[in-house]
Structure formats: structure tokens, C-alpha cells
Amino acid sequence: MGKGDRKSRKGKITKGTYGNRRPHKANKAKEQTETKEAAK
């Protein structure tokens, strides 16, 4: 697992690709809404 590993975060950064391990944007707003709904 390192720069050459396409499935790891470092590998995706090196390769310049995105996926489940490295999403385009971190969904912090989505996480907050889910926790608020769960609290109700």
C-alpha cells in the first residue's frame, strides 16, 4: 500500500483519480443532517 496502489488514498492522489477512498468533496454537511435526523 503506497503511491503505486490504485486502491489506496495515496495511490489515488498520485494517479490523480477519485473514488470511494478519495471522494471529490468531503460530505460534512450530509453527515450533520443525518445526525440531526437520528437525534429526533
N, C-alpha and C positions, 0 to 999 in steps of 0.2 A: 504494500500500500504506500504509494508515494506519487510523485509527479507523473509517472508513466501509467498509473492505474486510472482508467477512464471512469470507473465506478465511484472513486473517492472524490471528496470535495477538492482536494489539492490537484488531482488529475483533471477535473473539470475546469478549474481556474487556469491551469497551464494550457489546456486544449482550447479554452475559450467557449466551452459549451455549457448548457444548463440542463437541469433535470430535477428529480426528487431530492437529491443530495444537495443541489445548488439551485434553488428557485431564483427567478429573476428579481422578485421582491419578497422580503420577509413580511408575512401577513400578520403584523402585530394588531392591526385594527380588527381583523377577523377573530383572532384569539380573544380579544377583550369582549366582543359581542357574545361569543359563545359562553364565556364565563359568567356574564351578566344574566344570560338566559337560564343557565343552570342554577343560578342563585335564587331565581324566582320560584 
